Amino acid sequence: MIDGAVGNPPEAYLKLIKPLIDVARSLLEKGETLASIAFVGNLGTGKTMQILLDSESDDNKDRSAMAVRMAAETLAADFVFVIMEVWGLPKDKMPRMDAIIDKYGSIAACPYRLDMASFMLETRYGVWVAQCEIRLKGLSKKKRTISEPEFTFFKEVEGRFSRFLPQQSSADGPVILH
């Protein structure tokens, strides 16, 4: 896939993450918030682990990221799927993101912020990312929903909650997609 291309992850991964996205949508539609969570797994063995992510402070974020990396190492993971409720900006404000952060200190403090559901699938082939705006469902003030995520493929991403998978040496042989 081409970096920045819109498209779904391979079918083997899509079968695993689609039900998780549906659960996230269901929770929002019941009026709940999304817990930040990472699903770490190995397609070959069928083993998975769930790691709750704590984003209350930088230290907690670092500990959460380390826990995901340790789980990935333990399972010899070939995928990590992260679900988070985050804040984002409308598309028309994105070109001014740096100026907005300079003015307000963070997106969280910005009056333009949008509630978003963020989905990130990291594999040995690259990373698929989708962010969906969380909107009110009907006339409810508590129940919310998201549209179907549109994933964008990236060969690489940077940040605390990325690069979770153990580095594979060439001696490990080729990676086969199931």
SULQUI-V603714 format. One record per residue. PHI is phi in whole degrees, 0 to 359 (NA if undefined). PSI is psi in radians with two decimals (NA if undefined). NEAR is the number of other ideal C-beta (glycine too) atoms within 10 Angstrom. Layout:
phi;psi;near
PHI;PSI;NEAR
PHI;PSI;NEAR
This chain:
phi;psi;near
NA;2.67;15
274;2.37;8
306;2.27;11
86;0.03;9
282;2.49;11
274;2.29;12
170;2.68;12
286;2.71;16
296;2.91;24
305;2.65;16
306;-0.71;10
301;-0.69;13
282;-0.68;21
300;-0.67;14
299;-0.57;12
281;-0.70;17
271;-0.45;21
304;-0.82;14
298;-0.56;9
291;-0.67;16
295;-0.71;19
297;-0.68;11
295;-0.73;12
301;-0.79;23
298;-0.75;21
299;-0.73;11
298;-0.78;17
298;-0.69;23
289;-0.28;16
268;0.02;11
91;0.19;12
265;2.88;13
263;2.81;11
273;2.29;21
279;2.45;14
284;2.15;19
213;2.55;17
244;2.32;25
255;2.04;20
250;2.27;27
205;2.96;21
232;2.00;16
298;-0.64;19
295;-0.75;11
268;-0.33;11
78;0.09;7
275;2.47;13
220;2.75;16
225;2.59;18
248;2.33;13
238;2.09;22
285;2.29;10
260;2.24;20
256;2.02;15
249;0.39;14
291;-0.51;8
211;2.90;9
299;-0.71;9
298;-0.75;9
294;-0.68;12
298;-0.76;16
297;-0.73;12
295;-0.71;12
297;-0.78;21
298;-0.70;19
295;-0.70;13
298;-0.68;17
293;-0.76;24
297;-0.70;19
294;-0.71;15
296;-0.71;20
297;-0.71;24
295;-0.80;13
300;-0.74;13
272;-0.06;19
51;0.87;14
298;2.56;26
243;0.05;25
205;2.66;24
224;2.23;26
243;2.11;23
247;2.31;21
242;2.25;21
217;2.56;19
266;2.15;18
227;3.06;17
252;2.54;15
221;-3.11;21
243;2.64;18
298;2.67;10
306;-0.66;8
290;-0.29;8
264;-0.23;16
303;-0.71;10
298;-0.36;10
256;0.30;13
305;-0.82;13
298;-0.75;8
295;-0.66;10
294;-0.76;20
294;-0.68;14
299;-0.73;9
287;-0.78;10
258;-0.22;14
91;-0.47;10
191;2.87;10
292;-0.58;18
302;-0.60;9
270;-0.06;12
279;2.37;18
290;-0.25;6
270;-0.07;14
300;2.60;18
241;2.50;17
283;2.32;18
226;2.64;20
256;2.21;25
248;2.31;19
234;2.24;22
225;2.16;22
249;2.01;25
258;2.24;27
227;3.10;20
288;-0.20;14
268;-0.27;17
144;-2.87;15
231;2.33;22
250;2.26;26
233;2.42;18
221;2.44;22
231;2.23;19
242;2.31;21
294;2.36;14
270;2.11;22
242;2.72;13
296;2.50;12
264;1.97;17
62;-2.39;8
268;-0.03;6
293;2.55;11
262;-0.19;8
251;-0.66;11
279;2.31;14
229;2.95;23
207;2.98;17
228;2.75;22
278;3.09;12
292;2.25;10
294;2.48;20
252;1.97;12
276;2.53;20
241;2.36;16
268;2.41;19
226;2.43;18
293;-0.57;11
208;2.58;10
226;2.78;13
242;2.75;7
132;2.95;8
301;-0.73;13
261;0.95;20
208;3.04;18
55;0.87;17
277;-0.55;23
287;2.50;20
297;2.53;17
291;2.34;7
262;2.26;13
275;2.78;7
295;-0.36;6
290;-0.33;5
288;-0.19;11
84;-3.13;8
290;2.64;6
268;2.25;10
251;2.24;8
274;2.17;12
281;NA;10
